Amino acid sequence: MASTDTSVVEKPKQDQAINVNLIAVPDSVSTLGTGSPSNEPSTESTLDLVTWDGPEDPENPQNWPRLKKLLRSVAPLAVIFSISFCSSIFGSATSVTAQQYGVSEEVMSLGVALFMAGYAVGPLIFAPMAEVVGNLSVMAIALVGCAIFQIPLALAQGVVTILVCRFLAGMLGSGGLAVGSGLLADIFGPITRGIAVGTSASIMNLASTISPIAGAYIVDHYSWRWTAWASLIVCGVVGLLCIALLRETSHNRILMRRAARLRRETGNDSLRARSEMASLDARVLLRKYCTKPIRMFCQEPILIVMTTYLTLVYGSLYLSYQLFPRAFQLRGWDVPLSTLPFIAVGLGVLSALGIFALFTMTWYKKRWTTAQKTMADGAPARLAPEDRLPPMILGAVLLPPSLLWFGWTGNAHWVAQVIACFFIGLSLQLIFITGIAYIVDVYLLNTVSAISIHVMVRSLVSASFPLFEGPMYGTLHIYWSATLLACLSACIMASPIIFKIHGARIRSWSKFSVGGI
């Protein structure tokens, strides 16, 4: 057997029947999941690397039949829906719980803020965990953990219990959000992957717009405690769905299982998946999930600006869960009725997904197909990340006037404000899903680090938005509150246009971007 890094092992007939690639690699491979040689001296002994058997390997999730892909996508999308539903349903209970426990509404708004703060902590735990145990286990822990803490929340007799349970539910539930999109990326190819990840982001925000409506009617007709019981029921139904449909999609885990099976069948103990050769040294994990993301956020202008913009968008969406009902209650609407305009926001979110999907399957796919024809030896084509940005530019242009439209039509017919809600949802979601896709494309080889720090910053800053809604409304009223948000969004509106024009040059300065130094 050859002992070089790149030689392909000639497989015996029994191995050919098993249909697996065996590559001789040094024992010293030790970087986490990359297969890059470590700095340690190489030994003469080699291991046989188990990989995909070419681009058409049927065990590769990206080669599954279309129906199987769709069925396997239902469960992670349902988990994302359930966690997001739990995140904002408590917003409808802040007034009632504040009166019951004799505290201000700002204090009880911490119930929403701390859930979002949990989103910032979760990825630090679940991203490395997914490397070790796979996506399936992390999804199960996230869903069960979020569900369990709904029980003490529903039975809580004090403010501290409520806030602690909300934070822990958010922290554990964030694993489902972090891994869910990655699970979809494992299944779908380069064109449909953008739509799949966009769908997960739309499901997340759609659930967050539905839950205030459900929460308002639950609080009005039953008790605020039933917001927690309702969340538990949703998680339970989704759990049953996951048992039926959820399967492992992590390429590393599938190849590890293949290697284990081949070791049993062939008796060759040197067969290993690349992830089995990776070192799980704490220093490697710390560098990958803590040190490196922080360095990227401090050094990468694209990541800084995009994270700032998407944080404003995400925070504005959560701020609207409290600001919008106030606007319609000024018209004399009761609390449940004042949440119905969120239906318009949800329709805007779905419309944004439709626009993004149409753009991807027409203009973007056409450019990708053209680029693919020019590639030699069937190598995969790759478009410039800036080709993703047109939907984001549309959303950036629509958002400031939509906010002004909502804020300054309080004395007009209610239909005018409801239509404004639609365009706010449309523009926010266009910015959000396109921005995420752009970050992934720019930092393709460092996606985990880029998305981890993005989620952390976005969640921590956005968590503060519900806290200042009350003081902002009391000082500025609806008109000027909406105007302030419009001005903030207008200040950063030009960023996707600048990246569209000058993005390639900005990326050339980067040490972390594909195409960078």
N, C-alpha and C positions, 0 to 999 in steps of 0.2 A: 504493500500500500504506500502511495506517495505521501510525503510528509510536508508538502508545501501548503500555503494558505489557499491557493486557488485551484488546485487540481481537482477534477471530478473523479470520484472513485468509480471504477468499473464495477458494475453491480452483477452479482451472480444471478442465475436464472430465477431462483426463488424470490430475490428482491425485486426483479423486474415484474413479477406477477403482483407484488404488493404495490407497485406503482409509486415509488417515492424517490426523491433525489437524495443522494448521499454525497457529501462534500467533506473532504478532509480539512479539519481546522485545528489550530493549536489549542492545547489545554489552557493557555493563558488568556483566552478571550474572557474579559471580565467586566466590560462596561455594560451598564444596565440596558438590556434590550436593543443594543445597537450592533453588536457583533464586532465592534472595533477592538483591535488588540489593546491589551493593557500595557503599562510600562514595565511590567514584570518580565523577566527573561523567559523566552519560550522554551518549552521542553520538547524533546524529540517525539514524544508520544502524541498521537492524534485522536480526535473524535470524529465520528461520522455525523455530519449535520443533516438533519431531516428538514426538508423545505417543501414548498408546494411543487407538485409535479407539472410545472409549466403554467401558462396563463389560463388554461382551461380546466384546472384541477376541480373536480366536482365538490370536494370538501371545503374549498374556499368559499366563504359566505357570499362573495361578490359574484360567484358563478351559480348560486342557487336559482331554481326556476322563479319566474316573476311572482307567481302566487305564493310560494314559500317565503319570498322576501317580504311581501305585503303582510302576510300573517305574522311573521316574526317581528315586524315593525309595530304591530298594534300594541303589544305589551309595553315596550319602553315609552311609547307615546302616552299610554294610559297612566304609567307611573309619573311621567312629567306632569300630566293633567292633575293627578291627585295631589301631588306635593304643592303645585301652584295654587290649587283650590284651597288647600289648608292655609296657605300663606296670607291671603287677603280676606278670608271670610270673617276673621275676628274684628276687622275694621268696623263692621256693623254693630259690634257689641261694645265699643269703647264708651259711648255715652251712658248706656245702661249700667255697665260695670263701674264707671266713675261715680255714678249716683249711689250705687249699692255699697261701695266701699269708702265713700267719702273722700275721694281724691279728684284731682283735675283730669280733664280729658287728655291733656298732654301726657300725663303719667300713664294712662291706659293705652295711649298711642304707642307706648313702648312695646306693647304686645305685638304690633305689626313690625316695628323697627327691629326688635330683637330677633324675630324670625328671620328677617333679611340679614341681620348681622351673622346669624348662624350660617347663612350661605357663604360668608367669607371664610369661616373657619373650616367648613366641611372639606373643600378641595385639598387642603393641606393633609388631611387624613386619608381621604378616599382615593386620590389620584395614585399615590404609591401603593395603596392596598390593592387597587385594580391590577397593578403590574404583577402582584404576587398571587392573588386568588382569583383573578378574572372578573369580568363585568357582571356575570350572573350573581355571584355572591354579594357584590357591592349593591346591586339593585335590590336584592332581598333584604339586606341590612337596612338600607335607606327606607324602604316602604314599611317594614315591620317597626323600625325605630320611630318613625314619624307617627305611625298608628298608635303605638303603645302610649306615647305621651299625651294623646288626646284623652285618655281615661283619667289621669290625675287632673288634667285641665278641666274636664267636665265636672269633677268632684271638688274642685279647689274652693277653699274657704278664706283665701287671702290673696292680696295683690302679688306678693312675692312668689307664691306657688304658680300663679298664672304666668308671670313673666319668665320664670325659670323653665316651665314646661314649654312655653312658646320658643324660647331660645334653643332648647335641646331638640325639639321637634324640627326646627329649621336646620340645625347643624346636621342631624342625622339624615333628614330628607334631602339635603343638598347633594348627597351621593347619587341619588337618582337623577338629578338634573345634570350633574357633571359627567356621569357615565352614560346617560341615555343618548345624548347626541353622539358620543363616541361609538356607541353600539350601532347607531344608524350609519355612521361613516364606515364601519366595518363591512356593512352589507352592500352598500350602493357604490357604483363607479363614479368617475370624476364629474360626469354631467349631472346625473340624478342625485349625487351626494349633496350638492348645494340645495336642491329642492327638499331633500329629506331633512337636512339640518335646519333649513328655513321653516319646514313644517313643525319641527320640534319647538322652535322659538315661538311660532305662532300659537301652538297648542298651549305653551306656558302662559303667554299673555292673554289668550282667550279664556283660559281657566280663571285667571286673575280678574277678568272683567265679569265673569259669570258669578263668581262666589259672592261679591257684594250684594247682588240681587237676591241670591238664595239666603244670605245671612240676614238681610233686612226683613224678609218675610218670616224667617224662623224666629228672630228676636221679637217681631211684632205679634206673632200668633202663639209662640210657645215660650221659650226662655233663651237667654244668651248661652246657657250651658249646652243647648242643643246644637249650637254651631260646632262644638267639639264632637258631639255624638254624630252629627252629620258627616264631619270630616273622617271619623272612624269608620262609618259605614262606607263612604267612598273608597277609602283605603282597603277595606275588606273585600269589596267587589273587585277592585283592581287586582288584589292579591290572588283571588280565584282565577282571574283572567291570565295572570302571569304563570300560575301553575300549569294552565292548559297550553299556553303559547310561547312563553319565554324560554329561549335556549341560548347557550353560550355562543357568542360571535367573535370573541377575542381571538385574533389570528395566533397569538402566542400560545393561548391555552389549547386551542385545537391542535396545533403542531406538537405541543407537549403530550397530549393524549395520543396522537399518532405515534410519536416516538416510543411512548410506554407500551403501546400495543405491538409495535414492531420488535421491541426488545423481548417481549413474551413469545412472539411467534418465531423469531429467528434465533434467539439465544445470544444475540450480539449486544453485549452490554455497553458498547461504545456509541450506540445510536443516541443522539441527543438533539432536541430542538435548540435553536439559538438562545431562547430565553432561559433554558436550563443551564447554559454556560455563563450566564450573566451573573456578576457579583451583586449581592443585595447588601453590600456594605453600607452602614448608616451614613458614612461621609458622601457616598455616591448619591443616595437618596436626598440628603440634605442639600447637596449642590444642585441637583436637578429640580427639586420642588420648592426650595426656599431661596438659596443664594442666586441662582441663575435668573429666576423670574424678576427678582428685585433689580438686578443689574440691567436686565432688558428694559424695565420700566424707567430706569434712570437715564438710559443711553439712547433709546429708540424714539425719535420724534413721531413716527407714524403710530406707534403703540400708545404714546402719551396722549396725542390729540384724539385718536379714535376712542380710547378709554374715557377721556373727558367727555366727549360728545355722547357716547352711549350711556354714560353715567347720568348725564343730564336728561336724556330721553327716558331711561328706566326709572329714574327718580320722579320725573314728571308724571309718568303713568301711575305710580303709586300715590303721588300727591293728588291726582285726579280722583282717586277712590273716595277721598273725603271732600274735595273741593266741588266736584260736580253735583253731588246731592245737595250741598248747601245752596248752590245756584238755583236749583229747581224748588227747594223748600221756600225760597223767597217768593215764589209764585203761589204759595199756599198749598203745594203738594205735600202729602204725608210722606213719612220716611220710606216705606216700601215703594210707593209710586215714584219717588225722586231718584231711585236707583235704576229705573227702567231705561233711561237714556244710555246706560252702559251697553244695552243691546246694539245701539248704533256704533259704539266704540268697537264692539266685537265684530260687527259687520265690516268695519274699516280694517280691522286686523286680518280678517279672512280675504278681503279684497286685495290687501297688500301682498299676501301670499300668492294670490292668483296672478297679480302683475309680475311678481318676482319669478314665478314658475313659467309664465308666458315668455318673459324676457330670456330666461335660461334656455328654454326649449326651442327658441327661434333664433334670435340674434347671436346669443352666446354659443349655442350648439353649432350654428353655421360656421362661426369663426374657428371653433375647436375642430370641426370636421375638416375645414380647409387646412388648418395647421397640421392635422394628423397625416394628410396626404403627402406633406413635404418631409415627414420624418423617415429616416433610413431604418431599415431592418425592423419595422413595426414598433419602434420605440414610442412610448406614450407621449402625446403632445402636451404642451403646457402653455397656456395663454398668460399674458401679463396680468397680475392681480388687478390692475386698474380697469380691466375690461368688465369687472364685476360692478363698477360704481354707478352707472347711469340710474338704476332705481333709487339709490341713496341720494343722488343729486335731486331727483324729483321730490323725494320726501323732505329733504332739507329746504327746498324752496317753498313747499306747501305748509310746513309747520308754523312759522311765525304768523302768517295771515290767518291760519285756522284758529290759533289761540286768541288773536285779537277779535276774530269773528265771534268766538264763544263769549269772551269777556264783555263785549260791548253790545250784545243783543239781548241783555237781560230784560229790557222793557219791550222788546218786540214779541211777536208770536213765538210760542215755545218751539214750534217746528224749526225756526232758524237756529236756535241753540242746539237742537238735536242733530241737525245736519252738520253743524260745526263739530259735534262730537265724532261723527263719522270720519270727517277729514282729519281730525286730530289722531284718531286710531290708525287711519291709513298712513299718515305721514310718519308717526312714531314707529310703526312696524316696518315700513320701508327702510327707514334709517337703521333700525335695530338688526334686522336679519341680513341686510347687505353689509353692514359694518362688521358683523361677526364673520361672514364669509370672506371679507377682505382681509381681516386679521389672519385667518387660517391660511389664505393663499400667500400672503406676504411672508409669514413665518412658518412655511410648510414643514421644515425640518425641526422646528422648535415650537410646534403648535401647543404642546402640553404646557410649556412654561409661559407662553404668551397668553393663552386663555386662562391659566390659573391666576396670574397676577391681574388680568383684566377683571375676572369675576370677583376677586378679593376686593379690589378698589371700588368697583361698581357697587358691590353689595354694601360695603361699609359706608360709602358716601350716600347712596340712595336710602339707606336706613334712616338717615337724619331727616329726609324730606317730610315724612308724615308728622314729625315732631314740631316743625315750624309752620305747619298748615294753619293751626289755630291762631297763633300770633299774627301771621301774615294776613289772614282773612280779617282779623279784628282791626288791623292797622290800615290795610290797603283796600279792603272790600274785594268783591269778585272782579270788578273792572280792572283795577290796577294790579291785582294778583296775576291775572292772565296776561296783562301787559308786561309785567316783569319777566314772566317765563318766555314771552314772545321775544323780548329784547335779548335775553340770554341765548336763546336758540339762534337769533339773527347774528349775534356776535361770532358764532362758530359755524354759521351756515356755509361759509366759503371753503371750509376744510376739504370736503370731498371733491370740490371742483379743483382746488389746488393739487390734491393728490392725483386726480385724473390727468392733469396737465404735466405735473412735475414729479409724479410718483416714482418713475424709473430712476431719475437722478437722485432722489432722496434715498431710495433703496440701495443705490450704489455706495452710499456712505456707511451702510449697516454692516455689522459683524454677524448678525443673526439671521438676516433675510436671505432667502434664496436669490442668488444673483448679487448678493452683497460681497464684501471683501472676503 
